[in-house]
Amino acid sequence: MTMLEQPMMKEALQPSHARRSDSTVVARKRSRMDAPRAATKPQSTPVSATKTINLALQGGGAHGAFAWGVLDRLLEHDRISFEGISATSAGAMNATVLAYGLAEGGREGAKKALANFWRRVSHAAVFSPLQPSLLDRALHNHSLSLSPAFATFDILSRLFSPYELNAFNFNPLRKVLENSVDFERLRMHAKTKLYLCATNVRTGKVKVFENKEITVDSVMASACLPFLFKAVEIDGEAYWDGGYMGNPAIFPLIYGCESRDVVVVHINPLMRDEVPKTAQAILNRINEISFNSSLMREMRAISFVTRLVDDHELQKTGLKRMLVHAIESEDFMRNLGVTSKLNADWEFLTHLRDEGRRSAGIWLDENFSRLNRESTIDITSMYL
């Protein structure tokens, strides 16, 4: 329980109605006697009410375009608003662009900003040697597994560090971000609470960058893959990809936001039916497990506290019952190879976007009415 102790916001473990004074009861009885009888209806949330949620966006390279599609579809639903976003790696980029777009142009501004960002990612990738081979394209598997350039790069990255292979620390995504977001205006005007996760190389602890700290460096730190790029230095500390310690972290949304609803947008499959047997498949599964492990630990803590709340064990602590949701497409993502995370071909990115939009649409149809009321997943069966 120590993971989720205060400073969580005080939440309603209170009864749904307060005790009324005797005078109030008498006055209401008289009012009912004097007034004609009318049919009474149970109180309910107004149809037009906006439901506020928090988002948790995973990282996963080019697979982050799936989350782009999810966000694009959610932005079309004008009865959903976002209070906070916790995000890592590609998720951190999506979150930053989304918050900037909302601040500058509302929902349509956010949709346009996300589309422009991913278009720039695709344009930047045109100059990369890591392209699908002709056979990859013919098989339409979206991977780079048959690309000679990728095979060479893969071998070299296991023998040499980025300090040797990429001495000038070139990362085209930095320029893409700088062209997509005015970070000064983001820090000044963004109303959405941002929590971008990175891993402190020296301490092994998670670092969460909040709105006033967010720069192009903090976003790049959240997405710094240690086999590809040098660690990002910020204020004397070195950072790697946040996926190792929080993919993404949930605790900032619990501590820093009033909304109890957390919608996790999954990029990395939680389950695979088959046991991996090739070197590439084994490495891919190790990455999936390690990048999901921190999320599953937090869900275990949330599940524990939820049981205590439901059993009325925590009435004096102020802990709140979190409502957890998930938007995913496990079967679709499982069929994508690990090398496809480096494939930023526009056709593939829009394919991922369309699947994200489809998945979000299904989720909205099935679960919108349950938001702000209950979890729409079974935490135990999904994460524990």
N, C-alpha and C positions, 0 to 999 in steps of 0.2 A: 504494500500500500504506500510505501514511502515515495514511489515514483510520482504519485499523483496527489501529494499533500498540498496544503496551501503553499503559494498564493492563488489557488483556483478561485474564480469568482463565486460568490454565494449564489446558490441556486435554489429554486423552489423544491424543497422537501416539505413545503407547507401544504395544508389541505386546500382544496380548490375553492373553499368559501370560508370567510371569517365569521366568528360568532357575532350575532346581531344583538344590540341592546334591547331591553324590554320595551322602551319607548318607541324604537323603530318598528318593532314587531306590531305594537298596538296601532301605530299610525298606518301601517300597511294593511292591517285588518279592516280599519275604518274605510280606507280608500277603496278596498275591494267591495265593501258593503254598499258604498255610495255609487260606485261606477257600474255600468252594465257589464255583464259577463262577456269576455272575449276569449277566443281560442288562444292558448299560449303555445309558444314554440320553444324548444330548447335552444339555448344560446349556441352560436357557432361562429366560426371565423368568417368574416365577410368574404364574399366570392372574389372581390377585387383586391384582397389583402396581398401584399408582397411577402414572400417567405425569404428570410435571410439565412444564408448558409455560408460555411467555410469550405475551402477547397484544399486538398492535399494532392499535389502533382508529382508523380514519380519522374525520374530521369531514365533515359534509354537511347541516347543518340538520336538518329533520324526517326526512331520510333516515337519520339515526342510529337511528331505530326499527328499521331492518333489523338493526343490530348488537345492539339489545335482544333481538330474536328469536334471534340466534345465541347470545348469552350465556345466554338462558333455556334453550335446548336443551343447551348444554354443561354447565350447572349440574345437569342431570338425570343426567349421566353421572358416577357416583361414583368412577370410576377415572381421572378427570382432575382435576388440581389446578393452580392458577395461582400462579406465583412472582412474576412482574412484569407490569405493564401499562404500555405507552407509548401515549399517546393525545393527541388534539387535538380541540378544538372540541366538537361533540356527542359525539365519542368520549371526551373528557375528562370530560364529565358522566356518561356511562355507566360509565366506569372508577371515578370517585369514588363513585357510588352503589353499584356492585358491591362495591367494597372495604369500604365502610361496612356494607352488608348482611351480608357474610360475617363481619365482625368482631362484629356484634351478634347475628346469628341463624343463622350457617352458610349452607348452600346454600339452604334454604327462605327464610331471612331475606333473602338476596340477591335471589331471584326476586321476593319480595314488594316489596322496596325498589325494584327496577327498574320493576315494574308500577305502583306508586304514583307514582313520579316521572313516568312518561310520561302517566299519567292527569292529574296536575296540570298538565303542559304543555298537554294538550288543553283543560283547564278554563280555563287562563289565556288561551288563544288565542280563546276564545269572545268575549272583549271586544275583540279586535283588529278594526280595519276591513278587514284583509287576509283576506277570506273568499272561497271559490270562489263564482262567480256561479251563478245558477240554470242557465244554459246549461252551465257547467263541470260542475256536478253531474249534469245530464242526460246529458252526454257521458261521464261517469264517467272522466275523464282525470286527476283528482286535481290539476290545475294551477290556477293563478290567472290564466292568460293572458287570459281573457275578463272578468276582474273590473275594473270601472271604477276601484275604489279602488286596486287594484294598479297600473293604468296611470298614475294620477295620482301615486302614490307613486314609481313608477319614474322618471318625468320629474323630479320634485322632487329626488330623491336624486342626480341627475346635475347639478343646478344649484346645490344648496345642501348644505353639509356637515352632519353631525349636530350640530355645535356651533351651527348656526343653526336647524336643523329640530327638534332634540331638546335644547333648552337645559337641561332638568332631567335629561337622561341617563336617562330611564325605560327600564328593561329588565325585563319581567315574569319573565324566567328567573331573576333574582337571588332573588326571593322564592320561586320554586319550589324552587331549590336549598336555601335556608335552611330551608324546611319539610321537605325530604327528607333532609338530612344534618346531624348534629351534628358540626361540623368539629373541635371540641376532642376529642371522643371518637374521631373518625377518626384524628387525629394521635397519640393515645395508644395506641390498641388495634389499628389495622389492621396485619395481618401481610403483606398483599399489598404488594409494592413498586410504588409509583405514580411515573410519570414523565409529567408533563403539560407539553405543549409550547406555548410562546407565542413571538411574534416581537417583539424589541426594536425599537421604532419608530426610535430614534435610530441605533443601530449596525447594524441589519439582521441581527443574529445571533439564533440560536435560544436561548431561555431554557427550561431544563427545571426545573420545580418538583417536588421530591421530597416524601416523606411529611410531614416535619416543617415544610415550608414551605406546605403546602396549606391554603388558606383559600377562602372564597367568592370573594374577589378574584382569586386565581390561576386558579380555574376559569373565571371570567368573562373573564379576560385571554386564556385559551386560545381562547375562543369569541367574541372581540370583532371583529365585522365592521366595518371602518373606514368603510363608507358608511352604516352604520346607527347606530353607537354611538361615543361618545367613547372615546379610548384609555384603558385602565385603568391607573391610576397605582399602582405598588407600590414602596415604598422609593425614591422619587424617579425611577423609570424608567417610561416609558410602553410599553404592550404592546398589540399587535393579535393577531388570530387566528394560531394556531400553524401553520395550513396553509401559509402562505407559505414557511416554512423547515423544517418537519418535519410531514408528514401521514401517519403520525406518524414521529418520529425512531426509528430502530432502534438507534443506538449506545448509548443507556443500557441496553438489554437485554443487549447484548454485554458492556459493561463491568461492569454491576452485578448480573447474575444468573448463576447456575451452570447453569441449564438451557440447552441449546443450541437448543431448539425455539422458533421464533417463528412464531406463527399470525397472519397479517395478515388482518384483516376489512375487505374492500374496500367502500367506499361509492361512490367516484367511478370511473366506467368508464375503463379504460385505453385502449380502442380504440373507434372509431366507423367504420363502413363508409362512411358518406356524408360528403361535404364540406359543412359548414354554410354556408347562403347567406342566411339572415335575420339581422338585427342581433342578435336575442335568441339565436339558435342559435350565432352566432359568439362572443358574449360567454360563453355557457355552455361552449363548447369551450375557450376561453382559460382559463377558471377551472379546468376539469378538468385541463388540461395543467399549469398552474402548480401546482395543489395535488397533483399526482402526481409532479412533477419531483424533489423532494427525496428521496422514497422510491426513485425509480428510480436516483438517483445513489448512494444507499447500497447498493442491491442490486448495482450495478455493482462497488462495492468489495468486497462480500461474495463475489461471484462470482470476483473476481480472487484473493482470499485463499484461497478454497476450492480453486481450481486449484493454487495453490502448496502447500497442505496435502496434497492428493491426490498431488502429484508429489514429496512428501517434501522440499520445499525449505525448510520452516520448522520443522524438528524442534527447533531450539535456541531458538526465539523465544517459545514458550508460547502462540502463537495457536491458537485453537480453530476447528474446522470447524462452522459454523452450519448448522442444519437448518431450512429455510424451508418454510412451508405457507401456503395461502391459502384463505379461505372467501369466495366471491363468487357473485353472480348477475348476470353482465354483461348478458345479454339483457334481464332484468327491469329493471335500473337504467337501461339505455340508453333504454328506452321512457318513462322519466319525464322530464318537462320540468324546466328549471331552476327555474321558479316553484313547482314542487311542494315544493321545499326549505323554503318558507315556509308550507306547508299543514299545520297541526297538528290537522286534523279527526280525531276519534277513529277513525272508520271507516278513514281512510287510514293512520293510525299502526298500527292492528292488522293492516291488510293488509300493511304492511311487516314487522311483527313475524312474521306467519305465514310470509312468504317467507324471512325470516332463519332461522326454526326449520327450515323445509324444507331449506334449503341446508346448514345445519349438520348435520342428520340424514343427508343424503346423504354429506357429507364424512366424518362419523364412521364410517359403514358401510364406506366405501371405504378409509379411511386410518388408522383408529385403531391397527391392528397395526403400522404403520410409524413411529409416533411414537417418539422417542428413538433411532431407528435410522438414518433417512434422510430427506432432503427429499422432499416429495410433489409438488413442482412443478419444472419446468425453469426456473431463474432466467433463463437466457439467452433462451429463447423468449418468456417472459412479460414481462420487464422491460427487456431490453437491445436 
